[in-house]
Amino acid sequence: IACSVAAPMSGKIVKVDVTKGAVVEAHQVLVVMEAMKMEHSIAAPHAGSVVEVTVAQGDAVAAGDVLVRIEQ
């Protein structure tokens, strides 16, 4: 089962903590983004392996943009 982790709001990616193929735990921070002058940690909804990372540090994203795809 694949799952997409999307940006909750528009902002800028300040840190990407995972790479393709990484094994992640539930609630592990995947990406940190800056929005409204605050940093927001985007975490994995469940454990699994990262099948795709669609953003890099410095990227601007819109609300709903897919950041990471995880497969259980």
Stockholm file with secondary structure:
# STOCKHOLM 1.0

chainA/1-72         IACSVAAPMSGKIVKVDVTKGAVVEAHQVLVVMEAMKMEHSIAAPHAGSVVEVTVAQGDAVAAGDVLVRIEQ
#=GR chainA/1-72 SS CEEEEECSSSEEEEEECCCTTCEECTTCEEEEEEETTEEEEEECSSCEEEEEECCCTTCEECTTCEEEEEEC
#=GC SS_cons        CEEEEECSSSEEEEEECCCTTCEECTTCEEEEEEETTEEEEEECSSCEEEEEECCCTTCEECTTCEEEEEEC
//
